């Protein structure tokens, strides 16, 4: 599936359901990922995000070395304050060997 296809499908399904979603940029969603989350506010989720990052053979030095440029979230649902990111090939990939 081409990059963007899952996002477009999700958007169409939400619209059919009457759910209004929008794209937004916030400083917390940036190229450094969980490493740039503010302390102490993010302590409740930091360990879980780090566990996922390590399980996927994430490279901490490479991630930390990225800029804190804000990235657009795929979808934001304003009434609930919920961000949704569709999982496509650009997410959660590593350069390590396949397991």
C-alpha positions as a Markdown table, in Angstrom:
| # | Residue | x | y | z |
|---|---|---|---|---|
| 1 | Unk | 0.0 | 0.0 | 0.0 |
| 2 | Unk | 1.5 | 3.4 | -0.9 |
| 3 | Unk | 2.4 | 5.9 | 1.8 |
| 4 | Unk | -0.7 | 8.0 | 2.5 |
| 5 | Unk | -3.2 | 5.3 | 1.4 |
| 6 | Unk | -4.0 | 4.1 | 5.0 |
| 7 | Unk | -4.3 | 7.7 | 6.1 |
| 8 | Unk | -6.7 | 8.5 | 3.3 |
| 9 | Unk | -8.8 | 5.4 | 4.0 |
| 10 | Unk | -9.0 | 6.3 | 7.7 |
| 11 | Unk | -10.1 | 9.8 | 6.9 |
| 12 | Unk | -12.8 | 8.6 | 4.6 |
| 13 | Unk | -14.1 | 6.1 | 7.2 |
| 14 | Unk | -14.2 | 8.8 | 9.9 |
| 15 | Unk | -16.1 | 11.2 | 7.6 |
| 16 | Unk | -18.6 | 8.5 | 6.8 |
| 17 | Unk | -19.1 | 8.0 | 10.5 |
| 18 | Unk | -19.6 | 11.8 | 10.9 |
| 19 | Unk | -16.4 | 12.3 | 12.8 |
| 20 | Unk | -14.6 | 15.5 | 11.9 |
| 21 | Unk | -10.8 | 15.2 | 12.0 |
| 22 | Unk | -8.1 | 17.7 | 11.2 |
| 23 | Unk | -4.3 | 17.8 | 10.8 |
| 24 | Unk | -2.4 | 19.9 | 13.3 |
| 25 | Unk | 1.2 | 20.6 | 14.3 |
| 26 | Unk | 2.2 | 20.6 | 18.0 |
| 27 | Unk | 5.7 | 20.8 | 19.5 |
| 28 | Unk | 5.3 | 17.5 | 21.3 |
| 29 | Unk | 5.1 | 15.6 | 18.0 |
| 30 | Unk | 8.6 | 16.0 | 16.6 |
| 31 | Unk | 11.5 | 14.3 | 14.9 |
| 32 | Unk | 13.0 | 13.3 | 18.3 |
| 33 | Unk | 10.0 | 11.2 | 19.2 |
| 34 | Unk | 9.7 | 10.2 | 22.9 |
| 35 | Unk | 13.1 | 11.6 | 23.7 |
| 36 | Unk | 11.8 | 15.2 | 23.4 |
| 37 | Unk | 8.7 | 14.7 | 25.6 |
| 38 | Unk | 8.7 | 17.2 | 28.5 |
| 39 | Unk | 9.7 | 16.1 | 32.0 |
| 40 | Unk | 7.9 | 15.4 | 34.4 |
| 41 | Unk | 4.6 | 15.5 | 32.4 |
| 42 | Unk | 5.5 | 12.5 | 30.2 |
| 43 | Unk | 7.0 | 10.2 | 32.9 |
| 44 | Unk | 3.8 | 8.1 | 32.9 |
| 45 | Unk | 4.3 | 7.1 | 29.3 |
| 46 | Unk | 8.1 | 7.3 | 28.9 |
| 47 | Unk | 8.9 | 3.8 | 30.0 |
| 48 | Unk | 6.3 | 2.2 | 27.7 |
| 49 | Unk | 7.5 | 4.3 | 24.7 |
| 50 | Unk | 11.1 | 3.4 | 25.4 |
| 51 | Unk | 10.2 | -0.3 | 25.6 |
| 52 | Unk | 8.6 | -0.2 | 22.2 |
| 53 | Unk | 11.6 | 1.8 | 20.8 |
| 54 | Unk | 14.1 | -0.8 | 22.1 |
| 55 | Unk | 11.9 | -3.8 | 21.0 |
| 56 | Unk | 12.0 | -2.3 | 17.4 |
| 57 | Unk | 15.8 | -1.9 | 17.6 |
| 58 | Unk | 15.6 | 1.9 | 17.7 |
| 59 | Unk | 18.9 | 3.7 | 17.7 |
| 60 | Unk | 18.8 | 6.2 | 20.5 |
| 61 | Unk | 21.8 | 8.3 | 19.4 |
| 62 | Unk | 20.3 | 8.7 | 15.9 |
| 63 | Unk | 16.9 | 9.6 | 17.3 |
| 64 | Unk | 18.2 | 12.1 | 19.8 |
| 65 | Unk | 20.4 | 13.7 | 17.1 |
| 66 | Unk | 17.4 | 14.7 | 15.1 |
| 67 | Unk | 15.9 | 18.2 | 15.2 |
| 68 | Unk | 12.9 | 19.0 | 17.3 |
| 69 | Unk | 11.0 | 20.1 | 14.2 |
| 70 | Unk | 7.3 | 19.7 | 14.7 |
| 71 | Unk | 5.7 | 17.1 | 12.6 |
| 72 | Unk | 2.0 | 17.1 | 11.5 |
| 73 | Unk | -0.1 | 14.5 | 13.2 |
| 74 | Unk | -2.2 | 12.5 | 10.8 |
| 75 | Unk | -5.5 | 13.3 | 12.6 |
| 76 | Unk | -6.7 | 15.4 | 15.5 |
| 77 | Unk | -10.1 | 15.0 | 17.0 |
| 78 | Unk | -10.7 | 18.3 | 18.8 |
| 79 | Unk | -13.7 | 17.4 | 21.0 |
| 80 | Unk | -11.7 | 14.6 | 22.7 |
| 81 | Unk | -8.2 | 16.0 | 22.3 |
| 82 | Unk | -7.2 | 12.8 | 20.6 |
| 83 | Unk | -4.3 | 12.4 | 18.1 |
| 84 | Unk | -4.3 | 9.5 | 15.8 |
| 85 | Unk | -1.4 | 8.4 | 13.7 |
| 86 | Unk | -1.9 | 5.8 | 11.0 |
| 87 | Unk | 0.8 | 3.1 | 10.8 |
| 88 | Unk | 2.5 | 3.0 | 7.5 |
| 89 | Unk | 5.9 | 2.0 | 6.2 |
| 90 | Unk | 7.6 | 5.1 | 7.4 |
| 91 | Unk | 6.8 | 4.3 | 11.0 |
| 92 | Unk | 8.5 | 1.9 | 13.4 |
| 93 | Unk | 11.1 | 0.7 | 10.9 |
| 94 | Unk | 14.7 | -0.1 | 11.7 |
| 95 | Unk | 17.8 | -0.7 | 9.7 |
| 96 | Unk | 18.5 | -3.8 | 11.7 |
| 97 | Unk | 18.0 | -7.4 | 10.5 |
| 98 | Unk | 14.5 | -8.8 | 10.2 |
| 99 | Unk | 13.4 | -10.9 | 13.2 |
